[in-house]
Amino acid sequence: MAYRNSTEAIESLAASIGENVYIDVAKWHLYLRDAHLSKPLAEQLYPLLTQKSVTESQVQSILKGMAVKLGGGKMEIPLADLLPMQSQVHLMDVLEDYQRDL
């Protein structure tokens, strides 16, 4: 799919991430769109998609560097620590599908 600009491309990526990737809190699945984390994550991941291939280690680095505030900001936890393995697999699938469509 051809996008007119990077903003449109990031919005599309954020929508796909938000629908497919969730954090696990006390066995509750909170999708990233509902946690308002899909767009900030998409903004960080989008530049990687212009490369030939996105590696899991690159994605993990971004996830580890993205702090999620909990308890009204009393605590920050890396997004990587909140995503269960299945959700990380979904994220990689979303990125691969998105990159293939570029």
C-alpha positions as protocol buffer text, in pm:
chain_id: "A"
residue {
  index: 1
  type: MET
  ca { x: 0 y: 0 z: 0 }
}
residue {
  index: 2
  type: ALA
  ca { x: 135 y: 340 z: -91 }
}
residue {
  index: 3
  type: TYR
  ca { x: 104 y: 615 z: 167 }
}
residue {
  index: 4
  type: ARG
  ca { x: 100 y: 984 z: 81 }
}
residue {
  index: 5
  type: ASN
  ca { x: 323 y: 1076 z: 373 }
}
residue {
  index: 6
  type: SER
  ca { x: 493 y: 934 z: 680 }
}
residue {
  index: 7
  type: THR
  ca { x: 217 y: 1058 z: 911 }
}
residue {
  index: 8
  type: GLU
  ca { x: -39 y: 848 z: 726 }
}
residue {
  index: 9
  type: ALA
  ca { x: 196 y: 549 z: 728 }
}
residue {
  index: 10
  type: ILE
  ca { x: 259 y: 581 z: 1103 }
}
residue {
  index: 11
  type: GLU
  ca { x: -116 y: 609 z: 1173 }
}
residue {
  index: 12
  type: SER
  ca { x: -177 y: 291 z: 975 }
}
residue {
  index: 13
  type: LEU
  ca { x: 102 y: 108 z: 1157 }
}
residue {
  index: 14
  type: ALA
  ca { x: -27 y: 233 z: 1493 }
}
residue {
  index: 15
  type: ALA
  ca { x: -376 y: 106 z: 1412 }
}
residue {
  index: 16
  type: SER
  ca { x: -244 y: -238 z: 1326 }
}
residue {
  index: 17
  type: ILE
  ca { x: -25 y: -252 z: 1638 }
}
residue {
  index: 18
  type: GLY
  ca { x: -312 y: -128 z: 1854 }
}
residue {
  index: 19
  type: GLU
  ca { x: -545 y: -402 z: 1733 }
}
residue {
  index: 20
  type: ASN
  ca { x: -300 y: -691 z: 1764 }
}
residue {
  index: 21
  type: VAL
  ca { x: -58 y: -621 z: 2048 }
}
residue {
  index: 22
  type: TYR
  ca { x: -146 y: -614 z: 2416 }
}
residue {
  index: 23
  type: ILE
  ca { x: 13 y: -584 z: 2756 }
}
residue {
  index: 24
  type: ASP
  ca { x: -74 y: -834 z: 3024 }
}
residue {
  index: 25
  type: VAL
  ca { x: -175 y: -691 z: 3362 }
}
residue {
  index: 26
  type: ALA
  ca { x: -299 y: -945 z: 3617 }
}
residue {
  index: 27
  type: LYS
  ca { x: -408 y: -1173 z: 3330 }
}
residue {
  index: 28
  type: TRP
  ca { x: -601 y: -888 z: 3168 }
}
residue {
  index: 29
  type: HIS
  ca { x: -516 y: -810 z: 2807 }
}
residue {
  index: 30
  type: LEU
  ca { x: -494 y: -436 z: 2757 }
}
residue {
  index: 31
  type: TYR
  ca { x: -447 y: -363 z: 2388 }
}
residue {
  index: 32
  type: LEU
  ca { x: -196 y: -93 z: 2306 }
}
residue {
  index: 33
  type: ARG
  ca { x: -460 y: 126 z: 2137 }
}
residue {
  index: 34
  type: ASP
  ca { x: -657 y: 133 z: 2463 }
}
residue {
  index: 35
  type: ALA
  ca { x: -342 y: 206 z: 2664 }
}
residue {
  index: 36
  type: HIS
  ca { x: -254 y: 490 z: 2420 }
}
residue {
  index: 37
  type: LEU
  ca { x: 81 y: 323 z: 2348 }
}
residue {
  index: 38
  type: SER
  ca { x: 32 y: 216 z: 1985 }
}
residue {
  index: 39
  type: LYS
  ca { x: 114 y: 552 z: 1825 }
}
residue {
  index: 40
  type: PRO
  ca { x: 430 y: 627 z: 2029 }
}
residue {
  index: 41
  type: LEU
  ca { x: 550 y: 273 z: 1956 }
}
residue {
  index: 42
  type: ALA
  ca { x: 469 y: 306 z: 1586 }
}
residue {
  index: 43
  type: GLU
  ca { x: 661 y: 635 z: 1571 }
}
residue {
  index: 44
  type: GLN
  ca { x: 970 y: 461 z: 1706 }
}
residue {
  index: 45
  type: LEU
  ca { x: 935 y: 148 z: 1492 }
}
residue {
  index: 46
  type: TYR
  ca { x: 851 y: 316 z: 1161 }
}
residue {
  index: 47
  type: PRO
  ca { x: 1211 y: 419 z: 1076 }
}
residue {
  index: 48
  type: LEU
  ca { x: 1318 y: 54 z: 1106 }
}
residue {
  index: 49
  type: LEU
  ca { x: 1069 y: -49 z: 841 }
}
residue {
  index: 50
  type: THR
  ca { x: 1254 y: 140 z: 573 }
}
residue {
  index: 51
  type: GLN
  ca { x: 1548 y: -99 z: 615 }
}
residue {
  index: 52
  type: LYS
  ca { x: 1574 y: -432 z: 437 }
}
residue {
  index: 53
  type: SER
  ca { x: 1464 y: -631 z: 739 }
}
residue {
  index: 54
  type: VAL
  ca { x: 1367 y: -559 z: 1096 }
}
residue {
  index: 55
  type: THR
  ca { x: 1536 y: -779 z: 1353 }
}
residue {
  index: 56
  type: GLU
  ca { x: 1390 y: -895 z: 1679 }
}
residue {
  index: 57
  type: SER
  ca { x: 1683 y: -745 z: 1866 }
}
residue {
  index: 58
  type: GLN
  ca { x: 1611 y: -401 z: 1716 }
}
residue {
  index: 59
  type: VAL
  ca { x: 1248 y: -426 z: 1823 }
}
residue {
  index: 60
  type: GLN
  ca { x: 1346 y: -550 z: 2170 }
}
residue {
  index: 61
  type: SER
  ca { x: 1579 y: -254 z: 2209 }
}
residue {
  index: 62
  type: ILE
  ca { x: 1294 y: -14 z: 2135 }
}
residue {
  index: 63
  type: LEU
  ca { x: 1057 y: -200 z: 2368 }
}
residue {
  index: 64
  type: LYS
  ca { x: 1311 y: -192 z: 2649 }
}
residue {
  index: 65
  type: GLY
  ca { x: 1368 y: 180 z: 2598 }
}
residue {
  index: 66
  type: MET
  ca { x: 999 y: 271 z: 2605 }
}
residue {
  index: 67
  type: ALA
  ca { x: 895 y: 335 z: 2966 }
}
residue {
  index: 68
  type: VAL
  ca { x: 533 y: 285 z: 3069 }
}
residue {
  index: 69
  type: LYS
  ca { x: 419 y: 484 z: 3372 }
}
residue {
  index: 70
  type: LEU
  ca { x: 215 y: 296 z: 3629 }
}
residue {
  index: 71
  type: GLY
  ca { x: 42 y: 409 z: 3945 }
}
residue {
  index: 72
  type: GLY
  ca { x: 4 y: 768 z: 3835 }
}
residue {
  index: 73
  type: GLY
  ca { x: 371 y: 790 z: 3748 }
}
residue {
  index: 74
  type: LYS
  ca { x: 503 y: 638 z: 4071 }
}
residue {
  index: 75
  type: MET
  ca { x: 672 y: 362 z: 3876 }
}
residue {
  index: 76
  type: GLU
  ca { x: 799 y: 313 z: 3523 }
}
residue {
  index: 77
  type: ILE
  ca { x: 838 y: -27 z: 3360 }
}
residue {
  index: 78
  type: PRO
  ca { x: 985 y: -98 z: 3016 }
}
residue {
  index: 79
  type: LEU
  ca { x: 717 y: -195 z: 2765 }
}
residue {
  index: 80
  type: ALA
  ca { x: 918 y: -511 z: 2694 }
}
residue {
  index: 81
  type: ASP
  ca { x: 843 y: -632 z: 3048 }
}
residue {
  index: 82
  type: LEU
  ca { x: 468 y: -590 z: 3003 }
}
residue {
  index: 83
  type: LEU
  ca { x: 432 y: -773 z: 2671 }
}
residue {
  index: 84
  type: PRO
  ca { x: 387 y: -1149 z: 2700 }
}
residue {
  index: 85
  type: MET
  ca { x: 575 y: -1361 z: 2447 }
}
residue {
  index: 86
  type: GLN
  ca { x: 263 y: -1417 z: 2234 }
}
residue {
  index: 87
  type: SER
  ca { x: 210 y: -1044 z: 2208 }
}
residue {
  index: 88
  type: GLN
  ca { x: 573 y: -993 z: 2103 }
}
residue {
  index: 89
  type: VAL
  ca { x: 520 y: -1254 z: 1832 }
}
residue {
  index: 90
  type: HIS
  ca { x: 210 y: -1063 z: 1717 }
}
residue {
  index: 91
  type: LEU
  ca { x: 414 y: -743 z: 1704 }
}
residue {
  index: 92
  type: MET
  ca { x: 681 y: -904 z: 1485 }
}
residue {
  index: 93
  type: ASP
  ca { x: 408 y: -1043 z: 1258 }
}
residue {
  index: 94
  type: VAL
  ca { x: 250 y: -697 z: 1227 }
}
residue {
  index: 95
  type: LEU
  ca { x: 587 y: -544 z: 1141 }
}
residue {
  index: 96
  type: GLU
  ca { x: 667 y: -811 z: 882 }
}
residue {
  index: 97
  type: ASP
  ca { x: 324 y: -774 z: 718 }
}
residue {
  index: 98
  type: TYR
  ca { x: 350 y: -397 z: 720 }
}
residue {
  index: 99
  type: GLN
  ca { x: 699 y: -398 z: 573 }
}
residue {
  index: 100
  type: ARG
  ca { x: 593 y: -640 z: 300 }
}
residue {
  index: 101
  type: ASP
  ca { x: 308 y: -403 z: 204 }
}
residue {
  index: 102
  type: LEU
  ca { x: 535 y: -98 z: 175 }
}
